[in-house]
Amino acid sequence: MSFVLSNAVDTSKVFLAKQSQLESRWDPNYYRYMRVFREKIKNSPFPIERLKRSLTLVQYGISERATEEPVGVAMLRMINLQEYTWDLSSLKYLPMTEKEKKPYLLKHGDILFNRTNSKELVGKCNVFNLLDEYVFASYLIRVRLKRGTLLPEYVTAFLSSSLGRIQIDAVSRQIAGMTNINAEEIRDFYIPALDEKSQKKVVETWHAAIEKRDKILAKAHKILTSIDDVLLAELGIPQKPESTNTIESRIFRRAFSRVTGNRIDPAANWKKLSFENNKYPLCKLCDIVALNPATRFSNLNESNVVSFVPMDAVSEIFGDISYIQTRPIRESGNYTIFQEGDIIWAKITPCMENGKSAIARGLESGYGYGSTEFHVFRPKTYDLSVVFLHHLLRLQIVRQHARLYFTGSSGHQRVDEQFFYHLEIPFPPVAVQERIASIADDKIAHARELFAEANAELENAKQEIESLILGKGNIK
């Protein structure tokens, strides 16, 4: 007796698998994606092998806490492993002896995998090709290939393609809001074993696309970084050169009567942020906005579904919300409630330092909720453009000075409310605010177009790589 699915069944959500086909995994997610993968590669002219046949080392990184002080050896972390490149702008260091660091020192050709992140970013990988000494953190997995087998650049290109991502999506597991893969799952990846000439063609195609993408992104980032300069110039605020970092420049005296708020530590009373200008009056931020206003959902019951904004949905690049979920919510719980038109501003590091903030828009019934790690700003007056204020709060000098008001442990520091209670901002007429906001918005729109163009370059390369692997492309 056999069992068949009805023709009315959505086969993208419901499927059958024979017990003889089951491997070490029993979850439907794995078999659904792997069925798609096997269907795609079944006609490939190249043999399909497990990655573990070509491996000589698979290793988790160091779990010890690192420091920003440049003492010891630099440690690559999840934040440094960006999409197909390395971002070394935020490095941390570990004081280690030669014996301690030797097992974790990276070598050229090692592949680093991100083992925990959002669903879209977990499993991203890149080949280590940096010149200096580096070790790697515990959220990364190091893979080393045997000589004379697969090229590390080919493996990363394949796993970055649509074919490779199908496998990563198949094996990844979501736990407590984060998605994970482990070393054994990486070992079991299926890799088309192309001949060396074909591998080099794939690598050449991939690297050419990345190079072209990076040139486009460089233009986009130049536009985005110019927003601060334009904003300050429009407000008539002179940019002061960065002072030399010396002992003398870090020592200061302050009368006790001038110590503000409940903070008497040096950090919170050093180098106050000043928006002094000759054009517009200054006003205290909290005179024109409500900071973290008490908000409750109206007519809430257990059957309600409410807009939920995850932290990773807030773009640090464009300063907007990329997607909104709907979830049921009850009166009790740890979250921040906000309403349409509020500014949500990540207060926890490194989200704050990276500029994660947005204007809450598109909320179901005008209300939403999210992480407790958001500060919320709500205008009190019609004379304030919320878009202008959002651009002002995204200024790099604001975020730099906000660090002086960090509270909490070194691993989970947050910006104290006191920073905003003492912050004075320029307050031009609303027409001027809207004009300045429009200039910044236009720059962001232009940068967004360039990002789309850069992503299209990579997508085209992924399709070309897939054609090569499936024997449909022309390998010269």
LINVEN-V587759 format. One record per residue. N is the residue number from 1. RES is the residue in three letters. D_LAST is the distance of its C-alpha to the last C-alpha in Angstrom with 1 decimal. Layout:
BEGIN
n-><N N>
res-><RES RES>
d_last-><D_LAST D_LAST>
END
This chain:
BEGIN
n-><1 2 3 4 5 6 7 8 9 10 11 12 13 14 15 16 17 18 19 20 21 22 23 24 25 26 27 28 29 30 31 32 33 34 35 36 37 38 39 40 41 42 43 44 45 46 47 48 49 50 51 52 53 54 55 56 57 58 59 60 61 62 63 64 65 66 67 68 69 70 71 72 73 74 75 76 77 78 79 80 81 82 83 84 85 86 87 88 89 90 91 92 93 94 95 96 97 98 99 100 101 102 103 104 105 106 107 108 109 110 111 112 113 114 115 116 117 118 119 120 121 122 123 124 125 126 127 128 129 130 131 132 133 134 135 136 137 138 139 140 141 142 143 144 145 146 147 148 149 150 151 152 153 154 155 156 157 158 159 160 161 162 163 164 165 166 167 168 169 170 171 172 173 174 175 176 177 178 179 180 181 182 183 184 185 186 187 188 189 190 191 192 193 194 195 196 197 198 199 200 201 202 203 204 205 206 207 208 209 210 211 212 213 214 215 216 217 218 219 220 221 222 223 224 225 226 227 228 229 230 231 232 233 234 235 236 237 238 239 240 241 242 243 244 245 246 247 248 249 250 251 252 253 254 255 256 257 258 259 260 261 262 263 264 265 266 267 268 269 270 271 272 273 274 275 276 277 278 279 280 281 282 283 284 285 286 287 288 289 290 291 292 293 294 295 296 297 298 299 300 301 302 303 304 305 306 307 308 309 310 311 312 313 314 315 316 317 318 319 320 321 322 323 324 325 326 327 328 329 330 331 332 333 334 335 336 337 338 339 340 341 342 343 344 345 346 347 348 349 350 351 352 353 354 355 356 357 358 359 360 361 362 363 364 365 366 367 368 369 370 371 372 373 374 375 376 377 378 379 380 381 382 383 384 385 386 387 388 389 390 391 392 393 394 395 396 397 398 399 400 401 402 403 404 405 406 407 408 409 410 411 412 413 414 415 416 417 418 419 420 421 422 423 424 425 426 427 428 429 430 431 432 433 434 435 436 437 438 439 440 441 442 443 444 445 446 447 448 449 450 451 452 453 454 455 456 457 458 459 460 461 462 463 464 465 466 467 468 469 470 471 472 473 474 475 476>
res-><MET SER PHE VAL LEU SER ASN ALA VAL ASP THR SER LYS VAL PHE LEU ALA LYS GLN SER GLN LEU GLU SER ARG TRP ASP PRO ASN TYR TYR ARG TYR MET ARG VAL PHE ARG GLU LYS ILE LYS ASN SER PRO PHE PRO ILE GLU ARG LEU LYS ARG SER LEU THR LEU VAL GLN TYR GLY ILE SER GLU ARG ALA THR GLU GLU PRO VAL GLY VAL ALA MET LEU ARG MET ILE ASN LEU GLN GLU TYR THR TRP ASP LEU SER SER LEU LYS TYR LEU PRO MET THR GLU LYS GLU LYS LYS PRO TYR LEU LEU LYS HIS GLY ASP ILE LEU PHE ASN ARG THR ASN SER LYS GLU LEU VAL GLY LYS CYS ASN VAL PHE ASN LEU LEU ASP GLU TYR VAL PHE ALA SER TYR LEU ILE ARG VAL ARG LEU LYS ARG GLY THR LEU LEU PRO GLU TYR VAL THR ALA PHE LEU SER SER SER LEU GLY ARG ILE GLN ILE ASP ALA VAL SER ARG GLN ILE ALA GLY MET THR ASN ILE ASN ALA GLU GLU ILE ARG ASP PHE TYR ILE PRO ALA LEU ASP GLU LYS SER GLN LYS LYS VAL VAL GLU THR TRP HIS ALA ALA ILE GLU LYS ARG ASP LYS ILE LEU ALA LYS ALA HIS LYS ILE LEU THR SER ILE ASP ASP VAL LEU LEU ALA GLU LEU GLY ILE PRO GLN LYS PRO GLU SER THR ASN THR ILE GLU SER ARG ILE PHE ARG ARG ALA PHE SER ARG VAL THR GLY ASN ARG ILE ASP PRO ALA ALA ASN TRP LYS LYS LEU SER PHE GLU ASN ASN LYS TYR PRO LEU CYS LYS LEU CYS ASP ILE VAL ALA LEU ASN PRO ALA THR ARG PHE SER ASN LEU ASN GLU SER ASN VAL VAL SER PHE VAL PRO MET ASP ALA VAL SER GLU ILE PHE GLY ASP ILE SER TYR ILE GLN THR ARG PRO ILE ARG GLU SER GLY ASN TYR THR ILE PHE GLN GLU GLY ASP ILE ILE TRP ALA LYS ILE THR PRO CYS MET GLU ASN GLY LYS SER ALA ILE ALA ARG GLY LEU GLU SER GLY TYR GLY TYR GLY SER THR GLU PHE HIS VAL PHE ARG PRO LYS THR TYR ASP LEU SER VAL VAL PHE LEU HIS HIS LEU LEU ARG LEU GLN ILE VAL ARG GLN HIS ALA ARG LEU TYR PHE THR GLY SER SER GLY HIS GLN ARG VAL ASP GLU GLN PHE PHE TYR HIS LEU GLU ILE PRO PHE PRO PRO VAL ALA VAL GLN GLU ARG ILE ALA SER ILE ALA ASP ASP LYS ILE ALA HIS ALA ARG GLU LEU PHE ALA GLU ALA ASN ALA GLU LEU GLU ASN ALA LYS GLN GLU ILE GLU SER LEU ILE LEU GLY LYS GLY ASN ILE LYS>
d_last-><52.2 49.0 48.5 46.4 45.7 47.4 45.3 46.7 45.0 42.3 39.6 37.7 40.8 42.4 40.7 41.6 40.3 41.7 43.3 41.2 38.1 39.6 38.2 39.7 39.7 42.3 41.7 40.5 38.0 35.9 35.9 35.3 32.1 30.9 31.4 29.1 26.4 26.8 26.7 23.4 21.6 23.4 20.6 17.8 16.2 16.5 20.0 21.9 24.0 26.7 25.9 29.0 27.5 25.5 28.3 30.8 32.7 33.6 36.4 38.4 39.4 42.8 45.4 47.8 48.7 47.3 48.8 47.8 49.6 47.1 48.6 46.7 43.0 40.9 39.9 36.9 38.1 36.9 37.4 35.1 32.1 30.9 27.9 24.9 27.0 30.3 33.6 36.0 38.7 40.9 41.0 43.7 44.8 46.4 48.9 47.9 48.7 46.1 46.8 46.5 43.2 41.4 40.5 38.9 37.2 33.5 30.9 27.5 25.0 27.8 27.0 30.0 30.7 33.3 35.6 38.1 37.9 37.9 36.0 33.2 32.8 33.6 30.6 28.7 27.1 25.6 24.8 27.6 26.7 30.1 32.0 35.5 37.1 37.0 38.2 37.6 40.0 40.9 39.1 35.8 34.3 32.4 29.7 28.5 25.8 26.1 24.2 21.4 20.9 19.2 18.1 20.8 18.6 16.6 20.0 21.3 18.4 18.8 22.5 22.5 20.6 22.8 22.2 23.4 26.3 27.6 28.3 29.9 32.1 33.0 34.3 35.8 39.6 41.9 44.9 47.5 45.3 42.4 39.3 38.3 35.9 36.8 35.3 35.6 33.8 30.8 30.9 30.6 27.6 25.1 21.6 18.6 17.8 14.0 12.8 12.4 8.6 8.6 11.6 10.4 7.9 11.1 13.2 11.5 11.9 15.3 16.5 15.7 17.7 20.5 20.8 21.2 23.6 25.6 26.3 27.6 29.6 31.1 32.5 33.9 35.5 37.1 38.7 40.0 41.4 43.2 45.3 47.6 48.3 49.0 51.2 53.3 53.6 54.8 57.3 58.5 57.7 57.0 54.3 55.8 53.7 53.0 55.9 55.2 55.0 58.1 61.0 63.3 61.1 61.1 64.9 67.1 70.5 71.5 74.9 75.4 76.6 73.1 71.3 69.9 69.7 69.9 67.4 69.0 66.0 64.6 61.2 62.7 65.0 62.8 61.0 62.0 59.6 61.2 60.3 63.1 62.7 64.8 63.8 64.4 66.8 65.6 66.5 66.1 63.2 65.2 67.8 65.4 63.3 64.2 62.3 61.5 64.0 65.5 63.8 64.5 63.0 65.4 66.7 64.4 64.7 62.6 60.9 59.4 55.7 55.1 52.1 50.6 48.3 46.4 45.8 42.0 42.4 43.7 41.0 41.5 39.1 40.7 44.1 44.2 44.2 40.9 42.5 46.0 47.0 50.3 52.3 55.9 58.1 61.6 64.1 63.6 60.5 58.7 56.8 57.1 58.2 57.5 57.8 56.0 55.8 56.2 53.9 52.5 51.6 50.2 52.7 51.1 48.8 45.9 45.7 48.3 46.7 43.4 45.4 45.4 47.9 48.2 50.7 51.6 50.7 50.4 52.6 54.3 57.9 57.5 57.4 54.8 54.6 52.2 52.2 55.4 53.2 53.5 56.1 57.2 58.5 60.4 61.9 65.7 66.0 64.7 64.5 61.4 57.9 56.0 52.7 54.1 55.4 52.1 50.3 53.1 52.8 49.1 49.7 48.4 51.8 53.4 51.1 51.6 55.4 55.3 54.1 57.6 59.0 57.0 59.0 58.3 56.6 53.8 51.3 52.5 54.0 55.0 56.3 60.1 61.7 63.9 61.1 61.3 65.1 65.3 62.4 63.5 61.2 61.5 62.9 62.5 63.7 61.6 60.4 59.0 57.4 55.7 54.4 53.0 51.4 49.9 48.2 46.7 45.6 43.8 41.8 40.9 39.8 37.6 36.0 35.6 33.6 31.3 30.9 30.0 27.3 25.9 25.9 24.2 21.2 21.0 21.6 18.7 16.4 18.0 17.4 13.6 13.7 15.9 13.7 10.9 13.8 15.4 12.6 12.7 9.6 6.2 3.8 0.0>
END
